[in-house]
């Protein structure tokens, strides 16, 4: 029987084929080249070298509680309620001693406060019972706690433990799809795609850069394209300019918030 003919492969062809396959995979996850991605986040880093979340907290526990309370609520509204709360209850033990009814009085101005008060008390019980009163630095352990979903866990892992996670909120989900950075039909898909395409050196702060960009520039109803530092790179079909805004460090978010509240 005649042997099938073997096809000669030129030296290096296998590597080129693998590289081509990797490029096609990346292209399917994002509309940007690796060079464009690096430039986008380089500019975000210049704007905010050390970005910080806007939820006020004093330790990992109060951060966890603040994020749980922030569901379907504004950060400003949560901060207003938690400032006096965290002065009297900044540990699971103190929060549990406060009790559900008293806790409810502190957070009554936050949406769904009754259910959130119940969840926070249950959360404290679980932390004390299962983790010695400490917030675990593991996603599975966090998501097993009452009222804690994947997004909340990712925020805590990023902010309290410095892990390069991507918490996909409405701002990040909108931007990832609008500018074709990492399109996806679900937050989980967007999360996977963003973690895959964002250069590793930028992953730690990427979550905050994207949230703040979505909150103050690439807004839901009307993007402020003239204020966008990546307008020339942006691939959003509806963008109104190709001229990027001047690239310079911005005022700290805390200072901006204090000025607005004054």
Secondary structure as GFF3:
##gff-version 3
##sequence-region A 1 262
A	DSSP	alpha_helix	13	29	.	.	.	ID=ss1
A	DSSP	alpha_helix	34	47	.	.	.	ID=ss2
A	DSSP	alpha_helix	60	69	.	.	.	ID=ss3
A	DSSP	alpha_helix	75	88	.	.	.	ID=ss4
A	DSSP	alpha_helix	92	98	.	.	.	ID=ss5
A	DSSP	alpha_helix	100	106	.	.	.	ID=ss6
A	DSSP	alpha_helix	113	131	.	.	.	ID=ss7
A	DSSP	alpha_helix	139	143	.	.	.	ID=ss8
A	DSSP	alpha_helix	150	161	.	.	.	ID=ss9
A	DSSP	alpha_helix	170	178	.	.	.	ID=ss10
A	DSSP	alpha_helix	187	197	.	.	.	ID=ss11
A	DSSP	three_ten_helix	200	202	.	.	.	ID=ss12
A	DSSP	alpha_helix	203	216	.	.	.	ID=ss13
A	DSSP	three_ten_helix	225	227	.	.	.	ID=ss14
A	DSSP	alpha_helix	253	261	.	.	.	ID=ss15
###
